[in-house]
Amino acid sequence: MQLMNGAYLPIHCTHISNKYIEVEAPQGISGSKKVKLELDAIHEGNTRSIKAICAADLDVLNEHDKHYIKLHFERISDEDVRFIEQFVEAHT
């Protein structure tokens, strides 16, 4: 995930839907209202590099001393949304 100040954060996805994503990161988003998200995803042997512009809804320090960050998608391709929807459908 790339912040507005140019810094990069490694992330771990904890939840995803076609509207938002929740991730854990070693540090907070430092006041960035928007971030560039790049997520390597795999579902049923198909891989995809999901890229999106997201806006932050929440950034809190969790019980694992990591930042829990909730973002909603502002710009994401239709193909990435379909990939996410297929993943969610298979895991509900």
PDB file of N, CA, C and O in Angstrom:
ATOM      1  N   MET A   1       0.852  -1.153   0.000  1.00  0.00           N
ATOM      2  CA  MET A   1       0.000   0.000   0.000  1.00  0.00           C
ATOM      3  C   MET A   1       0.908   1.229   0.000  1.00  0.00           C
ATOM      4  O   MET A   1       1.861   1.310   0.775  1.00  0.00           O
ATOM      5  N   GLN A   2       0.603   2.177  -0.872  1.00  0.00           N
ATOM      6  CA  GLN A   2       1.399   3.404  -0.966  1.00  0.00           C
ATOM      7  C   GLN A   2       0.599   4.563  -0.382  1.00  0.00           C
ATOM      8  O   GLN A   2      -0.565   4.776  -0.721  1.00  0.00           O
ATOM      9  N   LEU A   3       1.259   5.307   0.510  1.00  0.00           N
ATOM     10  CA  LEU A   3       0.626   6.457   1.139  1.00  0.00           C
ATOM     11  C   LEU A   3       0.837   7.704   0.300  1.00  0.00           C
ATOM     12  O   LEU A   3       1.635   7.702  -0.637  1.00  0.00           O
ATOM     13  N   MET A   4       0.128   8.761   0.633  1.00  0.00           N
ATOM     14  CA  MET A   4       0.236  10.023  -0.100  1.00  0.00           C
ATOM     15  C   MET A   4       1.634  10.631  -0.001  1.00  0.00           C
ATOM     16  O   MET A   4       2.055  11.366  -0.894  1.00  0.00           O
ATOM     17  N   ASN A   5       2.361  10.326   1.090  1.00  0.00           N
ATOM     18  CA  ASN A   5       3.706  10.876   1.247  1.00  0.00           C
ATOM     19  C   ASN A   5       4.763  10.036   0.521  1.00  0.00           C
ATOM     20  O   ASN A   5       5.958  10.309   0.637  1.00  0.00           O
ATOM     21  N   GLY A   6       4.330   9.026  -0.220  1.00  0.00           N
ATOM     22  CA  GLY A   6       5.239   8.189  -0.991  1.00  0.00           C
ATOM     23  C   GLY A   6       5.723   6.953  -0.262  1.00  0.00           C
ATOM     24  O   GLY A   6       6.348   6.085  -0.872  1.00  0.00           O
ATOM     25  N   ALA A   7       5.449   6.850   1.040  1.00  0.00           N
ATOM     26  CA  ALA A   7       5.873   5.685   1.814  1.00  0.00           C
ATOM     27  C   ALA A   7       5.056   4.451   1.419  1.00  0.00           C
ATOM     28  O   ALA A   7       3.891   4.551   1.034  1.00  0.00           O
ATOM     29  N   TYR A   8       5.697   3.297   1.525  1.00  0.00           N
ATOM     30  CA  TYR A   8       5.034   2.025   1.239  1.00  0.00           C
ATOM     31  C   TYR A   8       4.860   1.245   2.533  1.00  0.00           C
ATOM     32  O   TYR A   8       5.756   1.231   3.377  1.00  0.00           O
ATOM     33  N   LEU A   9       3.715   0.597   2.693  1.00  0.00           N
ATOM     34  CA  LEU A   9       3.451  -0.241   3.855  1.00  0.00           C
ATOM     35  C   LEU A   9       3.145  -1.661   3.390  1.00  0.00           C
ATOM     36  O   LEU A   9       2.303  -1.853   2.513  1.00  0.00           O
ATOM     37  N   PRO A  10       3.818  -2.661   3.967  1.00  0.00           N
ATOM     38  CA  PRO A  10       3.394  -4.034   3.691  1.00  0.00           C
ATOM     39  C   PRO A  10       2.090  -4.273   4.450  1.00  0.00           C
ATOM     40  O   PRO A  10       1.938  -3.806   5.579  1.00  0.00           O
ATOM     41  N   ILE A  11       1.160  -4.985   3.849  1.00  0.00           N
ATOM     42  CA  ILE A  11      -0.132  -5.210   4.483  1.00  0.00           C
ATOM     43  C   ILE A  11      -0.508  -6.682   4.424  1.00  0.00           C
ATOM     44  O   ILE A  11       0.028  -7.457   3.631  1.00  0.00           O
ATOM     45  N   HIS A  12      -1.443  -7.037   5.288  1.00  0.00           N
ATOM     46  CA  HIS A  12      -2.061  -8.355   5.292  1.00  0.00           C
ATOM     47  C   HIS A  12      -3.567  -8.123   5.273  1.00  0.00           C
ATOM     48  O   HIS A  12      -4.110  -7.460   6.156  1.00  0.00           O
ATOM     49  N   CYS A  13      -4.233  -8.665   4.271  1.00  0.00           N
ATOM     50  CA  CYS A  13      -5.685  -8.499   4.142  1.00  0.00           C
ATOM     51  C   CYS A  13      -6.390  -9.389   5.164  1.00  0.00           C
ATOM     52  O   CYS A  13      -6.108 -10.584   5.252  1.00  0.00           O
ATOM     53  N   THR A  14      -7.313  -8.799   5.941  1.00  0.00           N
ATOM     54  CA  THR A  14      -8.089  -9.574   6.903  1.00  0.00           C
ATOM     55  C   THR A  14      -9.543  -9.747   6.474  1.00  0.00           C
ATOM     56  O   THR A  14     -10.215 -10.677   6.920  1.00  0.00           O
ATOM     57  N   HIS A  15     -10.031  -8.856   5.608  1.00  0.00           N
ATOM     58  CA  HIS A  15     -11.406  -8.948   5.098  1.00  0.00           C
ATOM     59  C   HIS A  15     -11.493  -8.145   3.806  1.00  0.00           C
ATOM     60  O   HIS A  15     -10.861  -7.099   3.655  1.00  0.00           O
ATOM     61  N   ILE A  16     -12.301  -8.668   2.871  1.00  0.00           N
ATOM     62  CA  ILE A  16     -12.488  -7.936   1.603  1.00  0.00           C
ATOM     63  C   ILE A  16     -13.910  -8.144   1.112  1.00  0.00           C
ATOM     64  O   ILE A  16     -14.485  -9.220   1.274  1.00  0.00           O
ATOM     65  N   SER A  17     -14.468  -7.106   0.512  1.00  0.00           N
ATOM     66  CA  SER A  17     -15.756  -7.174  -0.171  1.00  0.00           C
ATOM     67  C   SER A  17     -15.626  -6.328  -1.430  1.00  0.00           C
ATOM     68  O   SER A  17     -14.562  -5.774  -1.705  1.00  0.00           O
ATOM     69  N   ASN A  18     -16.702  -6.231  -2.189  1.00  0.00           N
ATOM     70  CA  ASN A  18     -16.636  -5.423  -3.409  1.00  0.00           C
ATOM     71  C   ASN A  18     -16.711  -3.924  -3.119  1.00  0.00           C
ATOM     72  O   ASN A  18     -16.619  -3.115  -4.043  1.00  0.00           O
ATOM     73  N   LYS A  19     -16.876  -3.544  -1.858  1.00  0.00           N
ATOM     74  CA  LYS A  19     -16.968  -2.136  -1.472  1.00  0.00           C
ATOM     75  C   LYS A  19     -15.790  -1.670  -0.611  1.00  0.00           C
ATOM     76  O   LYS A  19     -15.382  -0.511  -0.695  1.00  0.00           O
ATOM     77  N   TYR A  20     -15.242  -2.570   0.218  1.00  0.00           N
ATOM     78  CA  TYR A  20     -14.174  -2.159   1.124  1.00  0.00           C
ATOM     79  C   TYR A  20     -13.219  -3.304   1.417  1.00  0.00           C
ATOM     80  O   TYR A  20     -13.473  -4.459   1.076  1.00  0.00           O
ATOM     81  N   ILE A  21     -12.109  -2.949   2.062  1.00  0.00           N
ATOM     82  CA  ILE A  21     -11.096  -3.913   2.452  1.00  0.00           C
ATOM     83  C   ILE A  21     -10.587  -3.539   3.841  1.00  0.00           C
ATOM     84  O   ILE A  21     -10.472  -2.360   4.176  1.00  0.00           O
ATOM     85  N   GLU A  22     -10.286  -4.548   4.636  1.00  0.00           N
ATOM     86  CA  GLU A  22      -9.698  -4.351   5.951  1.00  0.00           C
ATOM     87  C   GLU A  22      -8.326  -5.012   5.936  1.00  0.00           C
ATOM     88  O   GLU A  22      -8.188  -6.152   5.491  1.00  0.00           O
ATOM     89  N   VAL A  23      -7.322  -4.306   6.418  1.00  0.00           N
ATOM     90  CA  VAL A  23      -5.955  -4.821   6.398  1.00  0.00           C
ATOM     91  C   VAL A  23      -5.285  -4.569   7.742  1.00  0.00           C
ATOM     92  O   VAL A  23      -5.730  -3.736   8.532  1.00  0.00           O
ATOM     93  N   GLU A  24      -4.200  -5.313   7.985  1.00  0.00           N
ATOM     94  CA  GLU A  24      -3.304  -5.052   9.105  1.00  0.00           C
ATOM     95  C   GLU A  24      -1.992  -4.573   8.527  1.00  0.00           C
ATOM     96  O   GLU A  24      -1.522  -5.095   7.515  1.00  0.00           O
ATOM     97  N   ALA A  25      -1.398  -3.576   9.172  1.00  0.00           N
ATOM     98  CA  ALA A  25      -0.125  -3.019   8.728  1.00  0.00           C
ATOM     99  C   ALA A  25       0.741  -2.744   9.963  1.00  0.00           C
ATOM    100  O   ALA A  25       0.217  -2.541  11.058  1.00  0.00           O
ATOM    101  N   PRO A  26       2.067  -2.738   9.784  1.00  0.00           N
ATOM    102  CA  PRO A  26       2.953  -2.504  10.933  1.00  0.00           C
ATOM    103  C   PRO A  26       2.908  -1.070  11.466  1.00  0.00           C
ATOM    104  O   PRO A  26       3.335  -0.814  12.591  1.00  0.00           O
ATOM    105  N   GLN A  27       2.401  -0.151  10.675  1.00  0.00           N
ATOM    106  CA  GLN A  27       2.271   1.235  11.122  1.00  0.00           C
ATOM    107  C   GLN A  27       1.023   1.840  10.507  1.00  0.00           C
ATOM    108  O   GLN A  27       0.431   1.265   9.593  1.00  0.00           O
ATOM    109  N   GLY A  28       0.626   2.996  11.006  1.00  0.00           N
ATOM    110  CA  GLY A  28      -0.575   3.662  10.529  1.00  0.00           C
ATOM    111  C   GLY A  28      -0.365   4.360   9.202  1.00  0.00           C
ATOM    112  O   GLY A  28       0.738   4.378   8.654  1.00  0.00           O
ATOM    113  N   ILE A  29      -1.430   4.925   8.703  1.00  0.00           N
ATOM    114  CA  ILE A  29      -1.379   5.557   7.385  1.00  0.00           C
ATOM    115  C   ILE A  29      -0.981   7.025   7.450  1.00  0.00           C
ATOM    116  O   ILE A  29      -1.083   7.736   6.450  1.00  0.00           O
ATOM    117  N   SER A  30      -0.538   7.479   8.591  1.00  0.00           N
ATOM    118  CA  SER A  30       0.088   8.798   8.759  1.00  0.00           C
ATOM    119  C   SER A  30      -0.731   9.946   8.184  1.00  0.00           C
ATOM    120  O   SER A  30      -0.175  10.823   7.524  1.00  0.00           O
ATOM    121  N   GLY A  31      -2.019   9.958   8.418  1.00  0.00           N
ATOM    122  CA  GLY A  31      -2.844  11.059   7.966  1.00  0.00           C
ATOM    123  C   GLY A  31      -3.212  11.035   6.498  1.00  0.00           C
ATOM    124  O   GLY A  31      -3.865  11.961   6.016  1.00  0.00           O
ATOM    125  N   SER A  32      -2.807   9.992   5.765  1.00  0.00           N
ATOM    126  CA  SER A  32      -3.184   9.904   4.350  1.00  0.00           C
ATOM    127  C   SER A  32      -4.675   9.606   4.254  1.00  0.00           C
ATOM    128  O   SER A  32      -5.148   8.594   4.772  1.00  0.00           O
ATOM    129  N   LYS A  33      -5.399  10.479   3.597  1.00  0.00           N
ATOM    130  CA  LYS A  33      -6.830  10.250   3.427  1.00  0.00           C
ATOM    131  C   LYS A  33      -7.086   9.234   2.319  1.00  0.00           C
ATOM    132  O   LYS A  33      -8.083   8.513   2.342  1.00  0.00           O
ATOM    133  N   LYS A  34      -6.178   9.185   1.350  1.00  0.00           N
ATOM    134  CA  LYS A  34      -6.288   8.223   0.253  1.00  0.00           C
ATOM    135  C   LYS A  34      -4.979   7.470   0.121  1.00  0.00           C
ATOM    136  O   LYS A  34      -3.906   7.994   0.417  1.00  0.00           O
ATOM    137  N   VAL A  35      -5.090   6.211  -0.337  1.00  0.00           N
ATOM    138  CA  VAL A  35      -3.912   5.376  -0.550  1.00  0.00           C
ATOM    139  C   VAL A  35      -4.060   4.632  -1.867  1.00  0.00           C
ATOM    140  O   VAL A  35      -5.166   4.419  -2.363  1.00  0.00           O
ATOM    141  N   LYS A  36      -2.917   4.242  -2.420  1.00  0.00           N
ATOM    142  CA  LYS A  36      -2.906   3.372  -3.592  1.00  0.00           C
ATOM    143  C   LYS A  36      -2.674   1.958  -3.077  1.00  0.00           C
ATOM    144  O   LYS A  36      -1.662   1.681  -2.432  1.00  0.00           O
ATOM    145  N   LEU A  37      -3.606   1.079  -3.362  1.00  0.00           N
ATOM    146  CA  LEU A  37      -3.551  -0.293  -2.890  1.00  0.00           C
ATOM    147  C   LEU A  37      -3.167  -1.217  -4.029  1.00  0.00           C
ATOM    148  O   LEU A  37      -3.748  -1.150  -5.113  1.00  0.00           O
ATOM    149  N   GLU A  38      -2.195  -2.073  -3.789  1.00  0.00           N
ATOM    150  CA  GLU A  38      -1.847  -3.136  -4.726  1.00  0.00           C
ATOM    151  C   GLU A  38      -1.830  -4.420  -3.929  1.00  0.00           C
ATOM    152  O   GLU A  38      -1.056  -4.562  -2.983  1.00  0.00           O
ATOM    153  N   LEU A  39      -2.679  -5.355  -4.308  1.00  0.00           N
ATOM    154  CA  LEU A  39      -2.855  -6.586  -3.558  1.00  0.00           C
ATOM    155  C   LEU A  39      -2.720  -7.772  -4.498  1.00  0.00           C
ATOM    156  O   LEU A  39      -3.459  -7.878  -5.477  1.00  0.00           O
ATOM    157  N   ASP A  40      -1.780  -8.664  -4.208  1.00  0.00           N
ATOM    158  CA  ASP A  40      -1.651  -9.901  -4.976  1.00  0.00           C
ATOM    159  C   ASP A  40      -2.656 -10.886  -4.417  1.00  0.00           C
ATOM    160  O   ASP A  40      -2.613 -11.235  -3.237  1.00  0.00           O
ATOM    161  N   ALA A  41      -3.567 -11.335  -5.278  1.00  0.00           N
ATOM    162  CA  ALA A  41      -4.649 -12.209  -4.834  1.00  0.00           C
ATOM    163  C   ALA A  41      -4.631 -13.512  -5.628  1.00  0.00           C
ATOM    164  O   ALA A  41      -4.172 -13.561  -6.769  1.00  0.00           O
ATOM    165  N   ILE A  42      -5.149 -14.574  -4.986  1.00  0.00           N
ATOM    166  CA  ILE A  42      -5.276 -15.861  -5.659  1.00  0.00           C
ATOM    167  C   ILE A  42      -6.609 -16.476  -5.253  1.00  0.00           C
ATOM    168  O   ILE A  42      -7.005 -16.432  -4.089  1.00  0.00           O
ATOM    169  N   HIS A  43      -7.283 -17.045  -6.233  1.00  0.00           N
ATOM    170  CA  HIS A  43      -8.548 -17.740  -5.977  1.00  0.00           C
ATOM    171  C   HIS A  43      -8.675 -18.871  -6.983  1.00  0.00           C
ATOM    172  O   HIS A  43      -8.651 -18.647  -8.193  1.00  0.00           O
ATOM    173  N   GLU A  44      -8.812 -20.088  -6.471  1.00  0.00           N
ATOM    174  CA  GLU A  44      -8.970 -21.293  -7.294  1.00  0.00           C
ATOM    175  C   GLU A  44      -7.918 -21.369  -8.399  1.00  0.00           C
ATOM    176  O   GLU A  44      -8.228 -21.690  -9.546  1.00  0.00           O
ATOM    177  N   GLY A  45      -6.683 -21.070  -8.040  1.00  0.00           N
ATOM    178  CA  GLY A  45      -5.579 -21.162  -8.988  1.00  0.00           C
ATOM    179  C   GLY A  45      -5.413 -19.961  -9.897  1.00  0.00           C
ATOM    180  O   GLY A  45      -4.426 -19.875 -10.628  1.00  0.00           O
ATOM    181  N   ASN A  46      -6.351 -19.038  -9.868  1.00  0.00           N
ATOM    182  CA  ASN A  46      -6.254 -17.818 -10.671  1.00  0.00           C
ATOM    183  C   ASN A  46      -5.616 -16.720  -9.823  1.00  0.00           C
ATOM    184  O   ASN A  46      -6.031 -16.475  -8.690  1.00  0.00           O
ATOM    185  N   THR A  47      -4.614 -16.069 -10.382  1.00  0.00           N
ATOM    186  CA  THR A  47      -3.971 -14.968  -9.658  1.00  0.00           C
ATOM    187  C   THR A  47      -4.357 -13.641 -10.303  1.00  0.00           C
ATOM    188  O   THR A  47      -4.673 -13.564 -11.490  1.00  0.00           O
ATOM    189  N   ARG A  48      -4.320 -12.617  -9.487  1.00  0.00           N
ATOM    190  CA  ARG A  48      -4.666 -11.278  -9.981  1.00  0.00           C
ATOM    191  C   ARG A  48      -3.953 -10.255  -9.113  1.00  0.00           C
ATOM    192  O   ARG A  48      -3.850 -10.415  -7.897  1.00  0.00           O
ATOM    193  N   SER A  49      -3.473  -9.224  -9.743  1.00  0.00           N
ATOM    194  CA  SER A  49      -2.903  -8.094  -9.025  1.00  0.00           C
ATOM    195  C   SER A  49      -3.980  -7.018  -8.979  1.00  0.00           C
ATOM    196  O   SER A  49      -4.202  -6.297  -9.952  1.00  0.00           O
ATOM    197  N   ILE A  50      -4.643  -6.923  -7.835  1.00  0.00           N
ATOM    198  CA  ILE A  50      -5.721  -5.955  -7.658  1.00  0.00           C
ATOM    199  C   ILE A  50      -5.100  -4.596  -7.357  1.00  0.00           C
ATOM    200  O   ILE A  50      -4.264  -4.466  -6.463  1.00  0.00           O
ATOM    201  N   LYS A  51      -5.518  -3.596  -8.110  1.00  0.00           N
ATOM    202  CA  LYS A  51      -5.021  -2.238  -7.902  1.00  0.00           C
ATOM    203  C   LYS A  51      -6.217  -1.314  -7.732  1.00  0.00           C
ATOM    204  O   LYS A  51      -7.189  -1.384  -8.483  1.00  0.00           O
ATOM    205  N   ALA A  52      -6.125  -0.444  -6.724  1.00  0.00           N
ATOM    206  CA  ALA A  52      -7.250   0.448  -6.446  1.00  0.00           C
ATOM    207  C   ALA A  52      -6.767   1.696  -5.717  1.00  0.00           C
ATOM    208  O   ALA A  52      -5.723   1.698  -5.064  1.00  0.00           O
ATOM    209  N   ILE A  53      -7.549   2.742  -5.849  1.00  0.00           N
ATOM    210  CA  ILE A  53      -7.386   3.932  -5.032  1.00  0.00           C
ATOM    211  C   ILE A  53      -8.459   3.821  -3.947  1.00  0.00           C
ATOM    212  O   ILE A  53      -9.639   3.625  -4.237  1.00  0.00           O
ATOM    213  N   CYS A  54      -8.026   3.949  -2.704  1.00  0.00           N
ATOM    214  CA  CYS A  54      -8.934   3.779  -1.575  1.00  0.00           C
ATOM    215  C   CYS A  54      -8.887   4.999  -0.665  1.00  0.00           C
ATOM    216  O   CYS A  54      -7.898   5.731  -0.613  1.00  0.00           O
ATOM    217  N   ALA A  55      -9.985   5.188   0.045  1.00  0.00           N
ATOM    218  CA  ALA A  55     -10.049   6.223   1.069  1.00  0.00           C
ATOM    219  C   ALA A  55     -10.154   5.538   2.424  1.00  0.00           C
ATOM    220  O   ALA A  55     -10.826   4.516   2.565  1.00  0.00           O
ATOM    221  N   ALA A  56      -9.490   6.107   3.410  1.00  0.00           N
ATOM    222  CA  ALA A  56      -9.447   5.514   4.742  1.00  0.00           C
ATOM    223  C   ALA A  56     -10.710   5.825   5.532  1.00  0.00           C
ATOM    224  O   ALA A  56     -11.177   6.963   5.555  1.00  0.00           O
ATOM    225  N   ASP A  57     -11.251   4.808   6.174  1.00  0.00           N
ATOM    226  CA  ASP A  57     -12.392   4.970   7.071  1.00  0.00           C
ATOM    227  C   ASP A  57     -11.976   4.843   8.532  1.00  0.00           C
ATOM    228  O   ASP A  57     -12.594   5.441   9.414  1.00  0.00           O
ATOM    229  N   LEU A  58     -10.919   4.057   8.786  1.00  0.00           N
ATOM    230  CA  LEU A  58     -10.512   3.779  10.154  1.00  0.00           C
ATOM    231  C   LEU A  58      -9.061   3.344  10.177  1.00  0.00           C
ATOM    232  O   LEU A  58      -8.606   2.640   9.275  1.00  0.00           O
ATOM    233  N   ASP A  59      -8.332   3.756  11.200  1.00  0.00           N
ATOM    234  CA  ASP A  59      -6.949   3.330  11.418  1.00  0.00           C
ATOM    235  C   ASP A  59      -6.726   3.305  12.931  1.00  0.00           C
ATOM    236  O   ASP A  59      -6.572   4.351  13.561  1.00  0.00           O
ATOM    237  N   VAL A  60      -6.711   2.100  13.507  1.00  0.00           N
ATOM    238  CA  VAL A  60      -6.534   1.961  14.952  1.00  0.00           C
ATOM    239  C   VAL A  60      -5.478   0.904  15.246  1.00  0.00           C
ATOM    240  O   VAL A  60      -5.283  -0.030  14.468  1.00  0.00           O
ATOM    241  N   LEU A  61      -4.814   1.062  16.360  1.00  0.00           N
ATOM    242  CA  LEU A  61      -3.844   0.077  16.821  1.00  0.00           C
ATOM    243  C   LEU A  61      -4.630  -1.070  17.456  1.00  0.00           C
ATOM    244  O   LEU A  61      -5.459  -0.849  18.339  1.00  0.00           O
ATOM    245  N   ASN A  62      -4.363  -2.307  16.998  1.00  0.00           N
ATOM    246  CA  ASN A  62      -5.126  -3.440  17.526  1.00  0.00           C
ATOM    247  C   ASN A  62      -4.348  -4.190  18.608  1.00  0.00           C
ATOM    248  O   ASN A  62      -3.250  -3.789  18.994  1.00  0.00           O
ATOM    249  N   GLU A  63      -4.933  -5.271  19.081  1.00  0.00           N
ATOM    250  CA  GLU A  63      -4.338  -6.032  20.181  1.00  0.00           C
ATOM    251  C   GLU A  63      -3.060  -6.771  19.784  1.00  0.00           C
ATOM    252  O   GLU A  63      -2.361  -7.294  20.652  1.00  0.00           O
ATOM    253  N   HIS A  64      -2.746  -6.824  18.502  1.00  0.00           N
ATOM    254  CA  HIS A  64      -1.518  -7.466  18.016  1.00  0.00           C
ATOM    255  C   HIS A  64      -0.410  -6.441  17.756  1.00  0.00           C
ATOM    256  O   HIS A  64       0.589  -6.756  17.109  1.00  0.00           O
ATOM    257  N   ASP A  65      -0.588  -5.210  18.262  1.00  0.00           N
ATOM    258  CA  ASP A  65       0.348  -4.110  18.027  1.00  0.00           C
ATOM    259  C   ASP A  65       0.549  -3.824  16.543  1.00  0.00           C
ATOM    260  O   ASP A  65       1.628  -3.415  16.113  1.00  0.00           O
ATOM    261  N   LYS A  66      -0.509  -4.048  15.773  1.00  0.00           N
ATOM    262  CA  LYS A  66      -0.515  -3.698  14.350  1.00  0.00           C
ATOM    263  C   LYS A  66      -1.673  -2.730  14.149  1.00  0.00           C
ATOM    264  O   LYS A  66      -2.587  -2.648  14.969  1.00  0.00           O
ATOM    265  N   HIS A  67      -1.612  -2.019  13.067  1.00  0.00           N
ATOM    266  CA  HIS A  67      -2.696  -1.093  12.755  1.00  0.00           C
ATOM    267  C   HIS A  67      -3.754  -1.821  11.932  1.00  0.00           C
ATOM    268  O   HIS A  67      -3.464  -2.416  10.894  1.00  0.00           O
ATOM    269  N   TYR A  68      -4.988  -1.757  12.428  1.00  0.00           N
ATOM    270  CA  TYR A  68      -6.151  -2.255  11.698  1.00  0.00           C
ATOM    271  C   TYR A  68      -6.651  -1.066  10.885  1.00  0.00           C
ATOM    272  O   TYR A  68      -7.006  -0.026  11.440  1.00  0.00           O
ATOM    273  N   ILE A  69      -6.675  -1.231   9.569  1.00  0.00           N
ATOM    274  CA  ILE A  69      -7.053  -0.133   8.679  1.00  0.00           C
ATOM    275  C   ILE A  69      -8.210  -0.592   7.802  1.00  0.00           C
ATOM    276  O   ILE A  69      -8.125  -1.615   7.122  1.00  0.00           O
ATOM    277  N   LYS A  70      -9.289   0.177   7.829  1.00  0.00           N
ATOM    278  CA  LYS A  70     -10.445  -0.105   6.969  1.00  0.00           C
ATOM    279  C   LYS A  70     -10.472   0.955   5.882  1.00  0.00           C
ATOM    280  O   LYS A  70     -10.431   2.153   6.161  1.00  0.00           O
ATOM    281  N   LEU A  71     -10.542   0.498   4.637  1.00  0.00           N
ATOM    282  CA  LEU A  71     -10.543   1.380   3.468  1.00  0.00           C
ATOM    283  C   LEU A  71     -11.744   1.047   2.590  1.00  0.00           C
ATOM    284  O   LEU A  71     -12.157  -0.110   2.512  1.00  0.00           O
ATOM    285  N   HIS A  72     -12.299   2.049   1.934  1.00  0.00           N
ATOM    286  CA  HIS A  72     -13.313   1.758   0.922  1.00  0.00           C
ATOM    287  C   HIS A  72     -12.741   2.117  -0.456  1.00  0.00           C
ATOM    288  O   HIS A  72     -11.949   3.048  -0.603  1.00  0.00           O
ATOM    289  N   PHE A  73     -13.166   1.354  -1.438  1.00  0.00           N
ATOM    290  CA  PHE A  73     -12.669   1.549  -2.795  1.00  0.00           C
ATOM    291  C   PHE A  73     -13.282   2.808  -3.401  1.00  0.00           C
ATOM    292  O   PHE A  73     -14.497   3.002  -3.361  1.00  0.00           O
ATOM    293  N   GLU A  74     -12.436   3.650  -3.955  1.00  0.00           N
ATOM    294  CA  GLU A  74     -12.918   4.814  -4.699  1.00  0.00           C
ATOM    295  C   GLU A  74     -12.765   4.591  -6.193  1.00  0.00           C
ATOM    296  O   GLU A  74     -13.638   4.971  -6.973  1.00  0.00           O
ATOM    297  N   ARG A  75     -11.653   3.972  -6.597  1.00  0.00           N
ATOM    298  CA  ARG A  75     -11.438   3.625  -7.999  1.00  0.00           C
ATOM    299  C   ARG A  75     -10.867   2.219  -8.052  1.00  0.00           C
ATOM    300  O   ARG A  75      -9.820   1.931  -7.472  1.00  0.00           O
ATOM    301  N   ILE A  76     -11.575   1.351  -8.757  1.00  0.00           N
ATOM    302  CA  ILE A  76     -11.158  -0.034  -8.920  1.00  0.00           C
ATOM    303  C   ILE A  76     -11.774  -0.528 -10.224  1.00  0.00           C
ATOM    304  O   ILE A  76     -12.890  -0.140 -10.571  1.00  0.00           O
ATOM    305  N   SER A  77     -11.057  -1.374 -10.941  1.00  0.00           N
ATOM    306  CA  SER A  77     -11.570  -1.844 -12.235  1.00  0.00           C
ATOM    307  C   SER A  77     -12.732  -2.818 -12.044  1.00  0.00           C
ATOM    308  O   SER A  77     -12.833  -3.485 -11.014  1.00  0.00           O
ATOM    309  N   ASP A  78     -13.594  -2.890 -13.038  1.00  0.00           N
ATOM    310  CA  ASP A  78     -14.715  -3.831 -13.008  1.00  0.00           C
ATOM    311  C   ASP A  78     -14.216  -5.269 -12.919  1.00  0.00           C
ATOM    312  O   ASP A  78     -14.841  -6.104 -12.264  1.00  0.00           O
ATOM    313  N   GLU A  79     -13.091  -5.563 -13.576  1.00  0.00           N
ATOM    314  CA  GLU A  79     -12.530  -6.919 -13.544  1.00  0.00           C
ATOM    315  C   GLU A  79     -12.069  -7.282 -12.129  1.00  0.00           C
ATOM    316  O   GLU A  79     -12.266  -8.411 -11.679  1.00  0.00           O
ATOM    317  N   ASP A  80     -11.459  -6.328 -11.438  1.00  0.00           N
ATOM    318  CA  ASP A  80     -11.033  -6.578 -10.058  1.00  0.00           C
ATOM    319  C   ASP A  80     -12.242  -6.790  -9.149  1.00  0.00           C
ATOM    320  O   ASP A  80     -12.211  -7.654  -8.272  1.00  0.00           O
ATOM    321  N   VAL A  81     -13.295  -6.016  -9.348  1.00  0.00           N
ATOM    322  CA  VAL A  81     -14.522  -6.178  -8.556  1.00  0.00           C
ATOM    323  C   VAL A  81     -15.114  -7.562  -8.795  1.00  0.00           C
ATOM    324  O   VAL A  81     -15.528  -8.219  -7.839  1.00  0.00           O
ATOM    325  N   ARG A  82     -15.164  -8.019 -10.034  1.00  0.00           N
ATOM    326  CA  ARG A  82     -15.688  -9.353 -10.344  1.00  0.00           C
ATOM    327  C   ARG A  82     -14.846 -10.439  -9.671  1.00  0.00           C
ATOM    328  O   ARG A  82     -15.392 -11.398  -9.126  1.00  0.00           O
ATOM    329  N   PHE A  83     -13.517 -10.293  -9.708  1.00  0.00           N
ATOM    330  CA  PHE A  83     -12.630 -11.264  -9.069  1.00  0.00           C
ATOM    331  C   PHE A  83     -12.930 -11.329  -7.564  1.00  0.00           C
ATOM    332  O   PHE A  83     -13.025 -12.415  -6.992  1.00  0.00           O
ATOM    333  N   ILE A  84     -13.076 -10.173  -6.938  1.00  0.00           N
ATOM    334  CA  ILE A  84     -13.379 -10.116  -5.505  1.00  0.00           C
ATOM    335  C   ILE A  84     -14.734 -10.764  -5.220  1.00  0.00           C
ATOM    336  O   ILE A  84     -14.866 -11.534  -4.269  1.00  0.00           O
ATOM    337  N   GLU A  85     -15.734 -10.456  -6.034  1.00  0.00           N
ATOM    338  CA  GLU A  85     -17.070 -11.026  -5.824  1.00  0.00           C
ATOM    339  C   GLU A  85     -17.051 -12.539  -5.947  1.00  0.00           C
ATOM    340  O   GLU A  85     -17.727 -13.219  -5.175  1.00  0.00           O
ATOM    341  N   GLN A  86     -16.297 -13.089  -6.894  1.00  0.00           N
ATOM    342  CA  GLN A  86     -16.169 -14.541  -7.030  1.00  0.00           C
ATOM    343  C   GLN A  86     -15.511 -15.145  -5.794  1.00  0.00           C
ATOM    344  O   GLN A  86     -15.932 -16.194  -5.307  1.00  0.00           O
ATOM    345  N   PHE A  87     -14.469 -14.472  -5.288  1.00  0.00           N
ATOM    346  CA  PHE A  87     -13.782 -14.939  -4.088  1.00  0.00           C
ATOM    347  C   PHE A  87     -14.745 -14.946  -2.889  1.00  0.00           C
ATOM    348  O   PHE A  87     -14.829 -15.931  -2.156  1.00  0.00           O
ATOM    349  N   VAL A  88     -15.463 -13.839  -2.705  1.00  0.00           N
ATOM    350  CA  VAL A  88     -16.395 -13.729  -1.572  1.00  0.00           C
ATOM    351  C   VAL A  88     -17.491 -14.784  -1.684  1.00  0.00           C
ATOM    352  O   VAL A  88     -17.822 -15.444  -0.698  1.00  0.00           O
ATOM    353  N   GLU A  89     -18.047 -14.944  -2.866  1.00  0.00           N
ATOM    354  CA  GLU A  89     -19.111 -15.926  -3.083  1.00  0.00           C
ATOM    355  C   GLU A  89     -18.650 -17.335  -2.709  1.00  0.00           C
ATOM    356  O   GLU A  89     -19.410 -18.100  -2.116  1.00  0.00           O
ATOM    357  N   ALA A  90     -17.428 -17.673  -3.048  1.00  0.00           N
ATOM    358  CA  ALA A  90     -16.890 -19.011  -2.757  1.00  0.00           C
ATOM    359  C   ALA A  90     -16.607 -19.218  -1.268  1.00  0.00           C
ATOM    360  O   ALA A  90     -16.506 -20.356  -0.810  1.00  0.00           O
ATOM    361  N   HIS A  91     -16.481 -18.135  -0.518  1.00  0.00           N
ATOM    362  CA  HIS A  91     -16.110 -18.251   0.895  1.00  0.00           C
ATOM    363  C   HIS A  91     -17.237 -17.850   1.853  1.00  0.00           C
ATOM    364  O   HIS A  91     -16.984 -17.567   3.025  1.00  0.00           O
ATOM    365  N   THR A  92     -18.474 -17.825   1.358  1.00  0.00           N
ATOM    366  CA  THR A  92     -19.595 -17.508   2.258  1.00  0.00           C
ATOM    367  C   THR A  92     -20.433 -18.719   2.526  1.00  0.00           C
ATOM    368  O   THR A  92     -21.417 -18.638   3.261  1.00  0.00           O
TER     369      THR A  92
END
